[in-house]
Amino acid sequence: MNKTDLKAMRKQLQAKRKEVMEGVLRAREMGSVETESGAPDIADRAASAFQREFSFSLSENEGKMLRMIDEALARLENGRFGMCVHCEQPIEKQRLQAVPWARHCIACEELQDRGEI
């Protein structure tokens, strides 16, 4: 990848990181509001518990996404961006354009999906 491509990838990763961080903050705010409200009846308490679980799962998934984005930004810094972390071959440019935080080439991603790596 040339420097222009790398700059575009960095910009895209930083924008996605900001979006994910905002999502995490919203999920935390929703969880704290639900906790503070104190539901009076069992149906309200069940709905509140569901909302807390939902917020937690959102922030957990977003936390994973954030780690993947941060790892991609680190690979940009150390010159390893665009290389598969498993086979060390270049990741397809179209894949990186679609998923700039991708860690694996398509072949290795398929292996990982099957649990083989």
WOZISUL-V92733 format. One record per pair of residues at least 4 apart in sequence whose ideal C-beta (glycine too) atoms are under 6 Angstrom apart, sorted by the first residue. I is the first residue (numbers start at 1). GAP is how many residues later the second one is. Records with the same first field share a line. If there is no record, write none. Layout:
# WOZISUL-V92733
I=GAP + GAP
This chain:
# WOZISUL-V92733
1=4 + 5 + 81
9=91
10=66
12=88
13=56 + 59 + 60 + 87
16=53
17=52
20=42 + 45 + 46
23=39
24=35 + 38
27=28 + 31 + 32
30=25
31=21 + 24
34=14 + 17 + 18
39=5 + 6 + 9
68=33
69=32
72=29
75=5 + 6
76=5
82=8 + 9 + 14
83=5
84=4 + 5 + 7 + 20 + 21 + 24
85=18
86=18 + 22 + 31
87=21
89=16
91=4 + 5 + 11 + 14
95=7
96=4
104=4 + 5
111=5 + 6
112=5
